[in-house]
Amino acid sequence: MKPELKIFKIGGGIIDREADLMEFVRLFAKIDGPKILVHGGGKGASDMMKNLGIAPQLVNGRRITDAAALDIVTMFYAGKTNKQLVAALQGRGVNALGLSGADGNVILATKRPVREIDYGFVGDLNEASVNSGLIQQFLHLELTPVFCAINHDGHGQLLNTNADTIAASLAKALSKEYAVSLHFCFEKRGVLEDISDDNSVIEKITLNNYGELKESGIIADGMLPKLENAFEALQFGVSKVVIEHALHINEELKTTLWLN
């Protein structure tokens, strides 16, 4: 039987509120066994861009990253946010290790080709992107990796990669050795049928009704890449994918995704 591994991804809605972030850190620290944390960046990078006269650009929940934007997101994601999380976890007794994809060549990305949209310095991942052997060594040393959304191309270029994609890619790569549960945590209890009603959680979504929910507009914007990555992870052998509130990870009310 494979050992269990829990991978949690948190987004900006939690990162932007210090009290909520520290509560999530408290809950995460209490989780037994090997675990990994992946984080997005929050609004700090976008606020700095606006202050510098740079308009943040998002398409279907994905950031367009030109050279100036890359400098700023690297500072916030790989620097300030990552190290604050590592320090907070250390304060809770979790031996956390902050990582970008460039550190130890742990995640190798390729620059997204220009098609209908030029995403700039955005990295895409494939099956060979994740150095799962090195991550397993970290886990065997009882270290808890904390990944930001910055990766590299192996030729000296940093790339910004969607944090949901990173979490799903880690889950897929490590599912060969672990029974992986992937948890997307944000400021709602799950995928909501009515965005104004926090209790209207759709508790089960299959690959079949995902298309219907997308066409009806119930699933849109930043939720799209989250679910696309989630279903791909399930198809690659990840045991379970859950979308839940970052401050209620022990509660039963959440969205669980299934292939059928």
Secondary structure in CASP SS format (residue, H / E / C, confidence):
PFRMAT SS
TARGET T0000
AUTHOR 0000-0000-0000
METHOD secondary structure of the structure
MODEL  1
M C 1.00
K C 1.00
P C 1.00
E E 1.00
L E 1.00
K E 1.00
I E 1.00
F E 1.00
K E 1.00
I E 1.00
G C 1.00
G H 1.00
G H 1.00
I H 1.00
I H 1.00
D C 1.00
R C 1.00
E H 1.00
A H 1.00
D H 1.00
L H 1.00
M H 1.00
E H 1.00
F H 1.00
V H 1.00
R H 1.00
L H 1.00
F H 1.00
A H 1.00
K C 1.00
I C 1.00
D C 1.00
G C 1.00
P C 1.00
K E 1.00
I E 1.00
L E 1.00
V E 1.00
H E 1.00
G C 1.00
G C 1.00
G C 1.00
K C 1.00
G H 1.00
A H 1.00
S H 1.00
D H 1.00
M H 1.00
M H 1.00
K H 1.00
N H 1.00
L C 1.00
G C 1.00
I C 1.00
A C 1.00
P C 1.00
Q C 1.00
L E 1.00
V E 1.00
N C 1.00
G C 1.00
R E 1.00
R E 1.00
I C 1.00
T E 1.00
D C 1.00
A H 1.00
A H 1.00
A H 1.00
L H 1.00
D H 1.00
I H 1.00
V H 1.00
T H 1.00
M H 1.00
F H 1.00
Y H 1.00
A H 1.00
G H 1.00
K H 1.00
T H 1.00
N H 1.00
K H 1.00
Q H 1.00
L H 1.00
V H 1.00
A H 1.00
A H 1.00
L H 1.00
Q H 1.00
G H 1.00
R C 1.00
G C 1.00
V C 1.00
N C 1.00
A E 1.00
L E 1.00
G E 1.00
L E 1.00
S C 1.00
G C 1.00
A C 1.00
D H 1.00
G H 1.00
N H 1.00
V C 1.00
I E 1.00
L E 1.00
A C 1.00
T E 1.00
K E 1.00
R C 1.00
P C 1.00
V C 1.00
R C 1.00
E C 1.00
I C 1.00
D C 1.00
Y C 1.00
G E 1.00
F C 1.00
V E 1.00
G E 1.00
D E 1.00
L C 1.00
N C 1.00
E C 1.00
A C 1.00
S C 1.00
V E 1.00
N C 1.00
S H 1.00
G H 1.00
L H 1.00
I H 1.00
Q H 1.00
Q H 1.00
F H 1.00
L H 1.00
H H 1.00
L C 1.00
E C 1.00
L C 1.00
T E 1.00
P E 1.00
V E 1.00
F E 1.00
C C 1.00
A C 1.00
I E 1.00
N E 1.00
H E 1.00
D C 1.00
G C 1.00
H C 1.00
G C 1.00
Q C 1.00
L E 1.00
L E 1.00
N E 1.00
T C 1.00
N C 1.00
A H 1.00
D H 1.00
T H 1.00
I H 1.00
A H 1.00
A H 1.00
S H 1.00
L H 1.00
A H 1.00
K H 1.00
A H 1.00
L H 1.00
S C 1.00
K C 1.00
E C 1.00
Y C 1.00
A E 1.00
V E 1.00
S E 1.00
L E 1.00
H E 1.00
F E 1.00
C E 1.00
F E 1.00
E C 1.00
K C 1.00
R C 1.00
G C 1.00
V C 1.00
L E 1.00
E C 1.00
D C 1.00
I C 1.00
S C 1.00
D C 1.00
D C 1.00
N C 1.00
S C 1.00
V E 1.00
I C 1.00
E C 1.00
K E 1.00
I E 1.00
T E 1.00
L H 1.00
N H 1.00
N H 1.00
Y H 1.00
G H 1.00
E H 1.00
L H 1.00
K H 1.00
E H 1.00
S C 1.00
G C 1.00
I C 1.00
I C 1.00
A C 1.00
D C 1.00
G C 1.00
M H 1.00
L H 1.00
P H 1.00
K H 1.00
L H 1.00
E H 1.00
N H 1.00
A H 1.00
F H 1.00
E H 1.00
A H 1.00
L H 1.00
Q H 1.00
F C 1.00
G C 1.00
V C 1.00
S C 1.00
K E 1.00
V E 1.00
V E 1.00
I E 1.00
E E 1.00
H E 1.00
A C 1.00
L C 1.00
H C 1.00
I C 1.00
N C 1.00
E C 1.00
E C 1.00
L C 1.00
K C 1.00
T E 1.00
T E 1.00
L E 1.00
W E 1.00
L C 1.00
N C 1.00
END
